[in-house]
Amino acid sequence: MSNFYCHPGRAGGSPGFARACALAVTAAGVLKGEAALTLSAEARMRADAYANARLVAGDDYRQGLFRGTVGADLRLDRHVRIHGEAGTGQVHDRRGAAGANFQNEASLQQVFVEVGGQAGGTLVGAMAGRQEFADGPRQLISVGDGPNVHRTWNGLRLQAQGRRLRAGAFDLRATRLARGAFDETIDHGERLQGVNASLALPSEGGTDAYLEPFWFHTEKPGFRAGGQVGLDDRDTFGLRFRGRRGGLAYDWTLAHQSGRYLKRGIDAWGLFAVQSLALAGGGWKPALTAHLDLATGGAYGGGTLKAFNPLYASSGYLGEGQFLGLCNLVMIAPGLAVTPSPRTALSAEYGFARRFDARDAAYAGGQRAYAGTQKVPGRDLGGLLRVMGSWSASASLTLFFNYEHFAAGGVLTRARLRSGSYAYAGATFRY
């Protein structure tokens, strides 16, 4: 059986799977019969620079980051494979303040068994063990690619794939990282469960579209909201519609959240619309881009908790500088992307950000409330400029850079916070 997570156009693959798929053709050595072993490795080096980090005046510093991973993928036959991956994360400067997902001597990041086969015309499979999981909208689910060590889960995942329909179910527990060598544990209190599906819609005139309903059940102890700390027990029901029609590409998600937080009920929702429009098919291939983000707020005070929880969102969706988070936010970010060469990509955007609820706090990444902002009037959060670029020097080596500047608006300046900037440059080598 070919690994169905690697199939083009199918949701549910992770970067680890993608690396294994890309390497399988060139690096797999036949052991005996159908058995084959694939080896992989990745090294990422990045230099960061902050000015007014966390919007605090004078908090300026630089930091170096290193990620190193090695992996092995043993395919016993067309039905069974075993995958393992170990990694390290290193920080230069402010090492003592870095979390275990940045500073980590060594971590067993993935080790799972996958089995699968054909049942009539349907491809079915299961994965059990420690694994990355990113099967959903990146505003809600990701591996957390910004830190040195990816987010991983422990448990069981089931999949079924037909000609047009893919369906999955999963029951996972979080990996709790520590900074030593292979000292991570399974956090049975932090859970991610759910079901999802992807329906390929009939194609007409170049249309390529997918309709993807999902349900995520999350339990997170020690969750902070509205000045309190406790168990967040939440159900997220949503629908994602993504695809392409001619030069228009789109990825739209609507999600509603319910559940309990301490003694409060939850009623929150989010809408995320990402799209791009190609202006030309030749030359630099310019394209207009835009994303619209709406996420409810309402954590402070009593009654129903209306603050949206972005769960395990991509750390880079609103910028690795983490100036803004997907909670109590209304944001529109138009931009422009160009491709000067087949190996080069450049893009720039400017986001206009406001509070959804003027009585709730303003939020940074990781759902961290900016201190005191729940007490000041107004809705204007400010503007976020992002400039990004990458160059693939070869099939294995990629160079990249990113610059972000957040111009603080009235809400933040009245809370005595400042504008801030963040930049990084680095390289990734994959084998």
C-alpha positions in Angstrom: 0.0 0.0 0.0 1.3 3.5 -0.8 1.1 5.8 2.2 -2.2 7.6 1.6 -1.2 10.6 3.8 1.2 11.5 1.0 -1.3 11.5 -1.8 -1.5 14.8 -3.7 -4.6 16.9 -2.8 -5.4 15.0 0.3 -5.5 16.8 3.6 -4.0 15.3 6.7 -0.3 15.0 5.9 2.3 16.5 8.2 5.8 18.0 7.4 7.3 14.8 8.7 5.2 12.7 6.3 6.0 15.0 3.4 9.7 14.7 4.0 9.5 10.9 4.1 7.4 10.9 0.8 9.9 13.2 -1.0 12.8 11.1 0.1 11.4 7.7 -0.6 12.1 7.8 -4.3 15.8 8.6 -3.9 16.9 7.4 -0.5 15.0 4.1 0.1 17.1 1.0 0.0 15.4 -2.3 -0.6 16.1 -4.5 2.4 14.3 -7.7 1.4 11.3 -8.2 -0.8 9.0 -5.2 -0.3 10.9 -3.9 2.8 12.6 -0.6 2.4 14.3 1.9 4.8 14.2 5.6 4.3 16.5 8.0 6.2 15.8 11.7 6.6 17.4 14.7 8.3 16.7 18.4 8.7 18.7 21.3 10.1 17.3 24.8 10.5 19.3 27.8 11.6 17.6 31.1 12.3 18.7 34.5 13.7 16.0 36.6 15.4 16.0 40.3 16.3 13.4 42.0 18.5 12.7 45.7 19.1 10.2 46.4 21.9 9.4 42.7 22.3 5.9 42.1 23.6 5.4 45.8 22.9 7.4 46.7 26.1 9.6 49.8 25.6 13.3 48.9 25.6 12.9 45.2 25.4 15.4 44.8 22.5 17.4 41.6 22.0 18.8 39.1 19.5 18.6 35.4 19.6 19.9 32.4 17.6 17.8 29.3 17.0 18.8 25.8 15.8 16.6 22.8 15.0 18.1 19.4 14.2 16.1 16.3 13.4 16.9 12.8 12.1 14.3 10.3 11.0 13.9 6.7 9.8 11.0 5.2 8.0 10.9 1.4 7.8 8.3 0.0 5.3 8.0 -3.7 6.0 5.6 -4.4 3.2 2.8 -2.7 1.3 0.6 -2.8 4.5 2.9 -1.9 7.4 5.4 0.9 8.1 7.2 2.1 11.2 8.3 5.7 11.5 10.6 7.3 14.1 12.1 10.8 14.4 14.3 12.5 17.1 15.4 16.1 17.4 17.1 18.7 19.3 16.5 22.5 19.8 19.1 25.0 20.8 18.9 28.7 21.7 21.7 31.3 21.8 20.9 34.2 24.2 18.1 34.2 26.7 18.4 30.5 26.9 17.1 30.3 30.5 13.8 31.9 29.5 13.2 29.7 26.5 10.6 27.0 26.7 11.2 23.3 26.2 9.9 23.6 22.6 12.9 25.9 21.9 15.7 24.7 24.2 15.7 20.9 24.3 18.7 18.6 24.6 17.0 15.8 22.8 13.4 14.7 22.2 11.7 11.6 20.7 9.4 13.5 18.4 7.6 10.8 16.5 7.4 7.0 16.8 4.4 5.3 15.3 3.2 2.2 13.5 0.9 2.7 10.4 -1.1 -0.2 8.9 -3.4 -0.1 6.0 -4.9 -1.7 3.0 -7.8 -1.9 0.5 -11.3 -2.6 1.6 -13.2 -2.9 -1.7 -12.6 0.4 -3.4 -11.7 2.2 -0.2 -8.2 2.7 1.2 -8.2 2.3 5.0 -5.5 2.8 7.6 -4.6 3.4 11.2 -1.7 5.1 13.0 -0.8 4.4 16.6 1.9 6.1 18.7 3.5 9.5 18.9 2.8 11.5 15.8 2.5 15.0 14.4 -1.1 16.1 13.6 -2.1 19.0 11.3 -5.3 17.8 9.7 -7.4 20.9 9.7 -7.4 24.7 9.1 -4.1 26.2 10.2 -5.9 28.8 12.2 -6.8 25.9 14.5 -4.5 23.0 14.0 -0.7 22.9 13.2 2.6 21.3 14.2 3.9 24.7 15.5 6.6 25.1 13.0 8.0 28.3 14.5 9.6 26.8 17.6 12.6 24.4 17.3 10.6 21.3 18.4 7.3 20.5 16.8 4.1 19.8 18.7 3.3 16.1 18.8 0.5 13.9 20.1 0.1 10.3 21.4 -2.7 8.0 20.5 -4.7 6.5 17.6 -5.7 7.9 14.3 -8.0 6.2 11.8 -8.5 7.1 8.1 -10.6 6.0 5.1 -10.1 7.3 1.6 -12.4 6.8 -1.4 -12.5 8.3 -4.8 -14.0 11.6 -3.6 -14.4 11.3 0.1 -11.8 11.1 2.9 -12.9 10.6 6.5 -10.9 10.4 9.7 -11.2 10.0 13.5 -8.6 10.5 16.2 -8.0 10.2 19.9 -4.8 11.9 21.1 -3.0 13.1 24.2 -0.4 15.9 24.3 3.3 15.3 24.6 4.7 17.3 27.5 8.2 18.4 26.7 11.1 18.9 29.2 14.5 20.4 28.4 16.7 17.3 29.1 17.4 14.3 26.9 14.4 12.2 26.1 12.6 13.2 29.2 9.2 14.2 27.6 6.1 12.5 29.0 2.5 12.0 27.9 0.1 14.6 29.4 -3.1 12.6 29.8 -5.0 15.7 30.9 -4.5 17.6 27.6 -6.7 15.8 25.0 -7.5 16.3 21.3 -10.3 14.1 19.9 -12.5 14.4 16.9 -13.6 13.5 13.4 -13.1 15.2 10.1 -13.8 14.7 6.4 -12.9 16.0 3.0 -15.3 15.9 0.0 -13.8 16.6 -3.4 -16.5 18.5 -5.3 -17.2 17.7 -9.0 -14.8 19.6 -11.3 -16.1 21.9 -14.0 -14.1 24.4 -16.1 -11.0 24.1 -14.1 -12.7 24.1 -10.7 -10.8 22.3 -7.9 -12.7 22.5 -4.6 -13.0 20.6 -1.3 -15.7 20.8 1.4 -14.3 19.8 4.8 -16.5 19.5 7.9 -14.8 18.9 11.3 -15.3 18.5 15.0 -12.5 18.9 17.5 -13.0 18.2 21.2 -10.2 19.7 23.3 -9.5 19.5 27.1 -6.7 21.8 28.3 -6.0 22.1 32.1 -4.3 25.3 33.3 -6.0 27.4 30.6 -5.9 31.2 31.2 -8.9 33.4 30.4 -10.4 36.5 32.0 -7.9 36.6 34.8 -8.7 33.0 35.8 -6.9 29.6 35.4 -8.7 26.3 35.0 -9.8 23.5 32.7 -11.0 24.5 29.2 -13.3 21.8 28.0 -14.4 22.8 24.5 -16.0 21.5 21.3 -15.2 23.2 18.0 -17.6 22.5 15.1 -16.6 23.9 11.8 -16.7 23.8 8.0 -13.8 24.6 5.7 -14.2 25.3 2.0 -11.0 25.5 -0.1 -10.0 25.3 -3.7 -9.1 27.1 -6.8 -11.0 28.5 -9.8 -8.8 29.9 -12.6 -6.5 32.4 -11.0 -8.5 32.6 -7.7 -7.4 30.5 -4.8 -9.4 30.5 -1.6 -9.4 28.8 1.9 -12.4 29.8 4.1 -13.3 28.4 7.5 -16.2 29.0 9.8 -16.1 27.6 13.4 -18.3 27.7 16.4 -17.2 26.7 20.0 -19.2 25.5 22.9 -18.4 23.8 26.2 -17.4 24.7 29.8 -14.6 26.8 31.3 -14.6 26.5 35.1 -18.3 27.4 35.9 -18.9 29.3 32.7 -20.5 28.1 29.5 -18.7 28.8 26.2 -20.3 30.4 23.1 -17.6 31.7 20.7 -17.0 31.7 16.9 -14.4 32.5 14.3 -14.4 33.2 10.6 -11.2 33.0 8.6 -11.1 33.8 4.9 -7.7 33.5 3.0 -7.6 34.2 -0.8 -5.3 35.2 -3.6 -5.9 36.3 -7.2 -3.2 35.8 -9.9 -2.8 38.9 -12.0 -0.6 37.2 -14.6 0.7 33.8 -15.4 4.1 34.8 -16.7 7.0 37.0 -15.6 7.0 37.5 -11.9 3.5 36.0 -11.6 2.1 38.8 -9.4 -0.9 38.0 -7.2 -3.1 40.0 -5.0 -3.6 38.4 -1.5 -5.9 39.1 1.4 -7.0 37.4 4.6 -10.0 38.4 6.8 -10.0 37.2 10.4 -12.9 37.5 12.8 -12.6 35.9 16.3 -15.0 36.8 19.1 -13.9 38.2 22.5 -15.5 38.3 25.9 -13.3 36.7 28.6 -13.5 39.2 31.4 -16.4 39.5 33.7 -19.0 36.8 34.5 -21.5 34.9 32.4 -20.9 33.1 29.2 -17.3 32.9 27.9 -17.4 34.3 24.4 -13.6 34.4 23.8 -12.6 32.3 20.8 -9.8 29.8 21.4 -7.5 29.2 18.4 -6.5 25.9 19.9 -3.2 24.9 18.3 -3.0 27.5 15.5 0.0 28.0 13.2 2.6 30.1 15.0 3.2 32.0 11.8 -0.3 32.7 10.6 -0.4 36.2 12.1 3.4 36.5 12.3 6.1 34.8 14.3 6.5 38.1 16.2 3.2 37.1 18.0 2.0 40.7 18.2 -1.6 39.6 17.6 -3.6 36.5 18.4 -6.8 35.0 17.0 -9.0 36.1 19.9 -11.2 39.2 20.2 -9.9 40.3 16.8 -11.2 41.8 13.5 -8.5 42.1 10.9 -8.2 42.6 7.2 -4.8 42.2 5.6 -4.4 42.9 1.9 -1.1 42.1 0.2 0.9 41.3 -2.9 3.0 38.2 -3.8 5.4 37.8 -6.6 7.6 34.9 -7.9 10.7 36.5 -9.5 12.0 33.0 -10.4 10.8 29.4 -10.0 12.9 29.2 -6.8 12.1 32.6 -5.3 9.0 33.9 -3.6 8.4 37.4 -2.1 5.3 38.7 -0.4 4.2 41.7 1.6 0.9 42.6 3.4 -0.5 45.1 5.8 -3.1 44.2 8.4 -5.6 46.6 9.9 -6.6 45.2 13.4 -9.4 46.1 15.7 -11.0 44.6 18.8 -14.2 42.6 18.3 -15.4 43.4 21.9 -14.2 46.7 23.4 -14.8 45.4 26.9 -12.4 42.5 26.5 -8.5 42.6 26.4 -6.4 42.8 23.3 -4.5 39.5 22.7 -1.0 38.6 21.5 -0.1 35.1 20.2 -0.7 32.2 22.4 -3.9 33.9 23.7 -1.8 36.1 26.0 -3.8 39.1 27.1 -2.0 42.5 27.0 -2.0 43.6 30.6 -4.6 46.3 31.4 -6.1 46.5 27.9 -9.5 45.3 29.2 -9.7 48.5 31.2 -9.2 51.0 28.3 -11.7 52.2 25.8 -11.6 51.9 22.0 -11.3 49.3 19.4 -8.2 50.3 17.3 -5.4 47.8 17.9 -3.0 49.0 15.1 -1.5 47.9 11.9 0.8 44.9 11.2 3.3 45.1 8.3 4.8 41.7 7.1 7.4 41.2 4.4 8.5 37.6 3.7 10.8 36.0 1.2 12.4 32.6 0.4 14.9 31.2 -2.1 15.4 27.5 -2.8 19.1 27.3 -3.6 18.7 23.6 -4.3 16.3 20.8 -3.7 17.8 20.5 -0.2 18.7 24.1 0.8 16.2 27.0 1.4 17.1 30.5 2.6 14.4 32.7 4.1 13.7 36.0 5.8 10.9 37.8 7.5 10.3 41.3 8.8 7.3 42.4 10.9 6.4 45.8 12.3 3.4 46.4 14.5 2.3 50.0 14.8 0.4 50.1 18.1 -3.1 51.7 18.0 -5.1 53.6 20.6 -6.1 50.6 22.7 -2.5 49.6 23.3 -0.9 53.0 23.6 -3.5 53.9 26.3 -2.4 50.8 28.1 1.2 52.2 27.9 2.4 49.7 25.4 4.6 50.6 22.4 5.0 49.7 18.7 7.3 46.8 18.1 9.4 45.1 15.4 10.6 41.6 14.8 12.8 40.1 12.0 14.5 36.8 11.3 16.7 35.3 8.6 17.8 31.7 8.3 18.3 28.6 6.3 16.8 25.1 6.2 18.7 22.0 4.9 16.7 18.8 4.3 18.0 15.4 3.3 
